[in-house]
């Protein structure tokens, strides 16, 4: 199943709610991911531009996009980024395929 890096930044209101009532968001979000045929591999609280970083599996891009849209539509995050991840075997296959590409770069 394809893997995705998910990065989320909470709104100030979401942080205020979690400070008032601490909660494991991973366990609360898991049913939404599983309902789309996905699985959360793991997640971490992060410092910086994004507050939560997770690796999840989804059956396809449509399911991953559906999750992103549902989270964004709920209004509890100010940023949500999904990055498709490739295995090393897939990366080597892509490099091999690129070697046979007939792409012609722009000329000055």
TIKEBA-987115 format. One record per atom (N, C-alpha, C): residue number from 0; residue in three letters; atom name; x, y, z. Coordinates in pm, 1 decimal, decimal comma, always signed. Layout:
N
    i   aa  at         x         y         z
  NUM  ALA  CA         X         Y         Z
...
This chain:
108
    i   aa  at         x         y         z
    0  UNK   N     +85,6    -117,0      +0,0
    0  UNK  CA      +0,0      +0,0      +0,0
    0  UNK   C     +90,4    +123,5      +0,0
    1  UNK   N     +56,7    +226,2     -76,7
    1  UNK  CA    +137,3    +348,3     -80,4
    1  UNK   C    +145,1    +418,2     +56,8
    2  UNK   N    +259,3    +477,4     +83,9
    2  UNK  CA    +281,8    +551,6    +208,2
    2  UNK   C    +279,3    +702,2    +179,5
    3  UNK   N    +240,6    +778,2    +281,5
    3  UNK  CA    +231,3    +924,0    +270,2
    3  UNK   C    +285,2    +987,9    +397,2
    4  UNK   N    +361,8   +1094,0    +379,5
    4  UNK  CA    +405,2   +1177,1    +491,1
    4  UNK   C    +297,6   +1283,5    +509,1
    5  UNK   N    +243,6   +1293,8    +629,2
    5  UNK  CA    +139,7   +1392,9    +657,9
    5  UNK   C    +195,1   +1491,2    +759,7
    6  UNK   N    +184,6   +1620,9    +727,9
    6  UNK  CA    +231,4   +1726,0    +817,4
    6  UNK   C    +114,7   +1819,8    +844,6
    7  UNK   N     +92,0   +1847,6    +971,7
    7  UNK  CA     -23,4   +1926,7   +1012,2
    7  UNK   C     +18,7   +2038,1   +1107,4
    8  UNK   N     -40,9   +2154,8   +1089,7
    8  UNK  CA     -21,6   +2265,9   +1183,9
    8  UNK   C    -158,2   +2301,5   +1241,0
    9  UNK   N    -169,5   +2297,6   +1371,4
    9  UNK  CA    -296,8   +2326,3   +1438,8
    9  UNK   C    -325,1   +2476,0   +1445,8
   10  UNK   N    -450,8   +2510,8   +1453,0
   10  UNK  CA    -490,3   +2649,6   +1475,8
   10  UNK   C    -467,4   +2682,0   +1624,1
   11  UNK   N    -458,4   +2810,9   +1659,2
   11  UNK  CA    -447,3   +2846,8   +1801,0
   11  UNK   C    -565,5   +2793,4   +1883,3
   12  UNK   N    -684,6   +2792,4   +1824,9
   12  UNK  CA    -801,8   +2740,7   +1895,6
   12  UNK   C    -787,6   +2591,3   +1925,2
   13  UNK   N    -733,0   +2515,8   +1829,4
   13  UNK  CA    -712,1   +2372,4   +1852,5
   13  UNK   C    -612,5   +2349,7   +1965,4
   14  UNK   N    -504,2   +2428,1   +1965,6
   14  UNK  CA    -406,2   +2415,2   +2073,8
   14  UNK   C    -469,5   +2448,8   +2208,6
   15  UNK   N    -550,4   +2554,1   +2212,9
   15  UNK  CA    -615,5   +2592,9   +2338,8
   15  UNK   C    -704,7   +2479,1   +2389,3
   16  UNK   N    -776,2   +2416,5   +2300,7
   16  UNK  CA    -862,4   +2304,3   +2338,2
   16  UNK   C    -780,3   +2187,8   +2391,9
   17  UNK   N    -667,1   +2157,3   +2326,4
   17  UNK  CA    -584,8   +2044,6   +2370,9
   17  UNK   C    -511,5   +2074,0   +2501,7
   18  UNK   N    -480,6   +2200,9   +2527,1
   18  UNK  CA    -419,4   +2237,3   +2655,3
   18  UNK   C    -524,1   +2223,1   +2765,9
   19  UNK   N    -645,7   +2265,3   +2736,8
   19  UNK  CA    -755,2   +2255,3   +2834,4
   19  UNK   C    -791,7   +2109,4   +2860,8
   20  UNK   N    -790,5   +2028,5   +2754,6
   20  UNK  CA    -825,4   +1887,1   +2766,1
   20  UNK   C    -724,3   +1805,8   +2684,4
   21  UNK   N    -609,0   +1770,5   +2744,3
   21  UNK  CA    -507,1   +1695,1   +2671,6
   21  UNK   C    -564,3   +1564,9   +2614,1
   22  UNK   N    -524,3   +1533,9   +2492,8
   22  UNK  CA    -577,4   +1415,9   +2424,1
   22  UNK   C    -477,0   +1363,0   +2323,9
   23  UNK   N    -481,6   +1231,9   +2302,6
   23  UNK  CA    -397,3   +1166,6   +2203,0
   23  UNK   C    -470,6   +1175,6   +2069,8
   24  UNK   N    -433,5   +1272,7   +1987,8
   24  UNK  CA    -502,0   +1295,1   +1859,5
   24  UNK   C    -487,2   +1175,7   +1765,6
   25  UNK   N    -377,3   +1102,9   +1778,3
   25  UNK  CA    -354,9    +986,9   +1693,1
   25  UNK   C    -468,8    +886,2   +1708,7
   26  UNK   N    -506,3    +857,8   +1831,0
   26  UNK  CA    -613,6    +760,5   +1854,6
   26  UNK   C    -749,7    +813,2   +1810,3
   27  UNK   N    -767,8    +943,6   +1812,7
   27  UNK  CA    -895,0   +1001,7   +1771,2
   27  UNK   C    -907,1   +1013,3   +1619,0
   28  UNK   N    -794,1   +1020,6   +1550,5
   28  UNK  CA    -793,0   +1033,9   +1405,0
   28  UNK   C    -788,7    +896,8   +1336,0
   29  UNK   N    -736,8    +797,2   +1405,2
   29  UNK  CA    -719,4    +663,8   +1347,8
   29  UNK   C    -846,9    +609,8   +1280,7
   30  UNK   N    -966,0    +620,9   +1342,1
   30  UNK  CA   -1086,9    +568,0   +1276,0
   30  UNK   C   -1116,3    +634,3   +1140,7
   31  UNK   N   -1085,7    +762,7   +1126,5
   31  UNK  CA   -1108,5    +831,5    +998,7
   31  UNK   C   -1015,8    +777,0    +891,7
   32  UNK   N    -891,7    +750,8    +928,2
   32  UNK  CA    -793,3    +695,7    +833,2
   32  UNK   C    -834,4    +553,6    +794,8
   33  UNK   N    -867,5    +472,9    +895,0
   33  UNK  CA    -905,6    +334,3    +868,8
   33  UNK   C   -1035,6    +325,3    +789,1
   34  UNK   N   -1124,8    +420,7    +809,3
   34  UNK  CA   -1249,6    +424,1    +733,4
   34  UNK   C   -1227,6    +445,6    +584,5
   35  UNK   N   -1112,4    +499,4    +549,7
   35  UNK  CA   -1076,4    +520,2    +409,3
   35  UNK   C    -984,0    +409,2    +358,6
   36  UNK   N    -972,0    +303,1    +437,8
   36  UNK  CA    -886,7    +191,2    +397,5
   36  UNK   C    -741,3    +209,5    +432,1
   37  UNK   N    -709,5    +311,2    +513,8
   37  UNK  CA    -571,3    +342,2    +546,5
   37  UNK   C    -527,8    +290,8    +681,5
   38  UNK   N    -403,6    +321,3    +714,1
   38  UNK  CA    -344,7    +279,7    +840,8
   38  UNK   C    -237,9    +381,8    +879,3
   39  UNK   N    -237,1    +423,3   +1004,3
   39  UNK  CA    -132,6    +513,9   +1052,9
   39  UNK   C     -16,1    +429,1   +1102,5
   40  UNK   N    +100,8    +448,2   +1043,1
   40  UNK  CA    +220,5    +374,6   +1085,9
   40  UNK   C    +268,9    +429,9   +1219,4
   41  UNK   N    +280,2    +562,0   +1227,6
   41  UNK  CA    +320,0    +628,9   +1351,8
   41  UNK   C    +307,4    +778,5   +1333,1
   42  UNK   N    +313,7    +851,9   +1442,6
   42  UNK  CA    +303,8    +997,8   +1437,1
   42  UNK   C    +385,5   +1056,7   +1550,5
   43  UNK   N    +428,8   +1180,5   +1529,5
   43  UNK  CA    +512,3   +1248,8   +1626,9
   43  UNK   C    +471,2   +1395,3   +1637,6
   44  UNK   N    +479,9   +1448,9   +1758,2
   44  UNK  CA    +466,2   +1592,7   +1776,8
   44  UNK   C    +597,6   +1653,2   +1731,4
   45  UNK   N    +592,3   +1766,2   +1663,3
   45  UNK  CA    +713,1   +1825,1   +1606,3
   45  UNK   C    +721,6   +1973,3   +1641,8
   46  UNK   N    +841,1   +2025,8   +1641,7
   46  UNK  CA    +864,2   +2168,4   +1659,0
   46  UNK   C    +886,6   +2229,0   +1521,6
   47  UNK   N    +842,6   +2350,2   +1501,6
   47  UNK  CA    +867,3   +2416,4   +1374,3
   47  UNK   C    +739,1   +2451,4   +1301,0
   48  UNK   N    +748,4   +2448,4   +1169,6
   48  UNK  CA    +636,6   +2489,3   +1084,6
   48  UNK   C    +513,4   +2400,6   +1102,7
   49  UNK   N    +535,2   +2270,9   +1127,5
   49  UNK  CA    +424,6   +2176,8   +1145,6
   49  UNK   C    +428,0   +2122,1   +1287,6
   50  UNK   N    +310,1   +2099,2   +1343,7
   50  UNK  CA    +298,6   +2053,7   +1481,8
   50  UNK   C    +294,3   +1902,3   +1494,4
   51  UNK   N    +243,1   +1836,8   +1392,9
   51  UNK  CA    +229,9   +1692,2   +1395,3
   51  UNK   C    +280,1   +1635,5   +1263,2
   52  UNK   N    +360,4   +1530,6   +1270,7
   52  UNK  CA    +411,8   +1463,1   +1152,4
   52  UNK   C    +372,7   +1316,4   +1165,2
   53  UNK   N    +316,5   +1260,5   +1057,6
   53  UNK  CA    +274,3   +1120,6   +1060,8
   53  UNK   C    +310,6   +1052,5    +930,3
   54  UNK   N    +325,5    +921,7    +937,3
   54  UNK  CA    +339,5    +839,3    +818,4
   54  UNK   C    +217,4    +748,7    +816,9
   55  UNK   N    +144,8    +753,5    +706,1
   55  UNK  CA     +23,3    +673,5    +693,4
   55  UNK   C     +23,9    +599,1    +561,2
   56  UNK   N     -51,8    +493,0    +556,3
   56  UNK  CA     -71,4    +417,6    +433,0
   56  UNK   C    -215,5    +440,0    +388,2
   57  UNK   N    -234,3    +458,2    +259,6
   57  UNK  CA    -367,7    +465,2    +201,0
   57  UNK   C    -367,1    +377,9     +76,4
   58  UNK   N    -483,0    +323,9     +39,3
   58  UNK  CA    -485,3    +237,4     -78,0
   58  UNK   C    -451,2    +309,0    -208,3
   59  UNK   N    -473,6    +441,4    -212,3
   59  UNK  CA    -449,4    +515,8    -336,2
   59  UNK   C    -449,7    +665,5    -307,4
   60  UNK   N    -413,7    +745,3    -408,7
   60  UNK  CA    -409,2    +891,1    -393,4
   60  UNK   C    -545,9    +950,1    -363,0
   61  UNK   N    -651,1    +892,1    -419,4
   61  UNK  CA    -786,5    +943,9    -395,5
   61  UNK   C    -821,5    +933,5    -247,2
   62  UNK   N    -788,3    +820,8    -185,2
   62  UNK  CA    -816,2    +803,3     -42,1
   62  UNK   C    -733,0    +899,0     +42,9
   63  UNK   N    -605,9    +916,9      +7,4
   63  UNK  CA    -520,7   +1011,3     +80,5
   63  UNK   C    -574,0   +1152,9     +66,4
   64  UNK   N    -618,0   +1188,6     -54,0
   64  UNK  CA    -674,3   +1322,2     -76,7
   64  UNK   C    -804,9   +1339,2      -0,3
   65  UNK   N    -886,2   +1235,5      +5,5
   65  UNK  CA   -1012,6   +1243,0     +79,8
   65  UNK   C    -986,6   +1272,1    +227,0
   66  UNK   N    -884,1   +1207,9    +283,3
   66  UNK  CA    -849,4   +1235,1    +422,7
   66  UNK   C    -804,6   +1379,5    +439,7
   67  UNK   N    -717,7   +1426,8    +351,4
   67  UNK  CA    -669,1   +1564,9    +358,7
   67  UNK   C    -784,0   +1664,6    +348,4
   68  UNK   N    -875,7   +1639,5    +258,6
   68  UNK  CA    -990,1   +1729,4    +240,0
   68  UNK   C   -1078,8   +1729,2    +363,8
   69  UNK   N   -1102,1   +1611,1    +422,0
   69  UNK  CA   -1187,9   +1604,9    +540,9
   69  UNK   C   -1125,6   +1677,4    +659,1
   70  UNK   N    -993,1   +1664,7    +674,1
   70  UNK  CA    -925,3   +1735,0    +784,0
   70  UNK   C    -928,6   +1885,4    +760,4
   71  UNK   N    -894,9   +1928,4    +640,2
   71  UNK  CA    -895,2   +2071,7    +608,7
   71  UNK   C   -1034,6   +2131,3    +625,7
   72  UNK   N   -1135,5   +2055,4    +587,2
   72  UNK  CA   -1272,5   +2104,6    +596,9
   72  UNK   C   -1324,1   +2117,6    +738,5
   73  UNK   N   -1261,4   +2048,1    +832,6
   73  UNK  CA   -1305,5   +2054,2    +972,4
   73  UNK   C   -1266,1   +2184,8   +1039,8
   74  UNK   N   -1166,2   +2254,7    +985,4
   74  UNK  CA   -1127,6   +2386,1   +1037,3
   74  UNK   C   -1037,2   +2384,8   +1159,3
   75  UNK   N    -984,8   +2269,6   +1198,7
   75  UNK  CA    -901,2   +2264,8   +1319,3
   75  UNK   C    -751,7   +2278,0   +1290,6
   76  UNK   N    -716,2   +2281,9   +1161,8
   76  UNK  CA    -575,6   +2297,6   +1125,5
   76  UNK   C    -559,3   +2420,2   +1036,1
   77  UNK   N    -441,9   +2482,9   +1046,5
   77  UNK  CA    -415,2   +2598,1    +959,5
   77  UNK   C    -332,0   +2557,6    +839,7
   78  UNK   N    -272,2   +2437,0    +845,0
   78  UNK  CA    -195,3   +2385,0    +732,0
   78  UNK   C    -199,5   +2232,9    +737,8
   79  UNK   N    -205,6   +2172,4    +619,7
   79  UNK  CA    -206,9   +2026,9    +607,9
   79  UNK   C    -135,2   +1992,6    +478,8
   80  UNK   N     -30,1   +1912,9    +488,9
   80  UNK  CA     +50,2   +1880,3    +371,6
   80  UNK   C     +63,7   +1728,6    +361,4
   81  UNK   N     +37,3   +1675,7    +242,1
   81  UNK  CA     +52,0   +1532,7    +216,6
   81  UNK   C    +160,0   +1513,1    +111,2
   82  UNK   N    +258,5   +1430,8    +141,2
   82  UNK  CA    +366,6   +1401,3     +48,3
   82  UNK   C    +368,8   +1251,5     +21,0
   83  UNK   N    +346,0   +1210,7    -104,9
   83  UNK  CA    +357,0   +1067,9    -136,4
   83  UNK   C    +501,6   +1021,5    -117,0
   84  UNK   N    +518,5    +902,4     -63,1
   84  UNK  CA    +650,7    +845,7     -40,0
   84  UNK   C    +670,7    +724,4    -130,4
   85  UNK   N    +793,4    +705,0    -174,8
   85  UNK  CA    +826,0    +590,2    -260,0
   85  UNK   C    +924,4    +499,9    -188,0
   86  UNK   N    +912,8    +370,7    -210,1
   86  UNK  CA   +1011,8    +277,2    -157,4
   86  UNK   C   +1140,6    +295,9    -238,5
   87  UNK   N   +1248,9    +243,0    -188,5
   87  UNK  CA   +1375,0    +253,0    -262,1
   87  UNK   C   +1366,9    +174,7    -393,0
   88  UNK   N   +1296,7     +61,2    -393,6
   88  UNK  CA   +1279,2     -14,6    -518,4
   88  UNK   C   +1203,6     +69,4    -621,5
   89  UNK   N   +1100,5    +141,5    -576,2
   89  UNK  CA   +1025,9    +228,7    -667,8
   89  UNK   C   +1115,5    +342,2    -718,6
   90  UNK   N   +1200,3    +394,9    -629,9
   90  UNK  CA   +1290,6    +503,2    -669,6
   90  UNK   C   +1389,4    +455,3    -776,2
   91  UNK   N   +1443,3    +336,1    -757,1
   91  UNK  CA   +1537,2    +281,5    -856,0
   91  UNK   C   +1464,7    +258,4    -988,4
   92  UNK   N   +1342,0    +208,3    -982,4
   92  UNK  CA   +1263,7    +188,3   -1105,1
   92  UNK   C   +1239,9    +321,2   -1175,4
   93  UNK   N   +1211,6    +426,6   -1098,7
   93  UNK  CA   +1190,2    +558,8   -1157,7
   93  UNK   C   +1318,8    +611,6   -1221,4
   94  UNK   N   +1431,7    +592,2   -1154,0
   94  UNK  CA   +1560,1    +636,3   -1209,5
   94  UNK   C   +1591,8    +562,0   -1338,7
   95  UNK   N   +1565,1    +432,1   -1338,6
   95  UNK  CA   +1588,1    +351,2   -1458,2
   95  UNK   C   +1500,9    +399,2   -1572,8
   96  UNK   N   +1375,1    +425,1   -1542,2
   96  UNK  CA   +1282,2    +472,6   -1645,0
   96  UNK   C   +1323,6    +611,5   -1694,1
   97  UNK   N   +1371,0    +695,3   -1603,0
   97  UNK  CA   +1416,5    +829,6   -1641,6
   97  UNK   C   +1533,8    +822,4   -1737,9
   98  UNK   N   +1617,5    +720,4   -1723,2
   98  UNK  CA   +1732,5    +703,7   -1810,6
   98  UNK   C   +1693,5    +677,9   -1955,7
   99  UNK   N   +1571,7    +630,2   -1975,4
   99  UNK  CA   +1525,7    +604,1   -2112,6
   99  UNK   C   +1430,9    +713,9   -2161,7
  100  UNK   N   +1418,8    +818,5   -2084,1
  100  UNK  CA   +1329,4    +929,7   -2120,6
  100  UNK   C   +1383,4   +1008,3   -2240,2
  101  UNK   N   +1295,5   +1060,3   -2319,9
  101  UNK  CA   +1336,8   +1140,7   -2436,7
  101  UNK   C   +1313,3   +1289,4   -2410,2
  102  UNK   N   +1305,7   +1328,2   -2285,2
  102  UNK  CA   +1282,2   +1467,8   -2249,8
  102  UNK   C   +1394,3   +1555,7   -2303,5
  103  UNK   N   +1356,2   +1668,7   -2361,9
  103  UNK  CA   +1452,2   +1766,8   -2414,0
  103  UNK   C   +1435,2   +1893,8   -2330,3
  104  UNK   N   +1540,5   +1934,7   -2258,3
  104  UNK  CA   +1528,9   +2054,0   -2174,9
  104  UNK   C   +1519,7   +2181,7   -2258,6
  105  UNK   N   +1467,7   +2289,9   -2196,7
  105  UNK  CA   +1462,5   +2417,6   -2268,0
  105  UNK   C   +1602,7   +2467,8   -2300,5
  106  UNK   N   +1614,2   +2538,4   -2412,0
  106  UNK  CA   +1744,0   +2594,2   -2452,0
  106  UNK   C   +1740,6   +2744,8   -2436,2
  107  UNK   N   +1855,7   +2799,7   -2404,0
  107  UNK  CA   +1866,0   +2944,9   -2386,3
  107  UNK   C   +1878,2   +3012,7   -2519,7
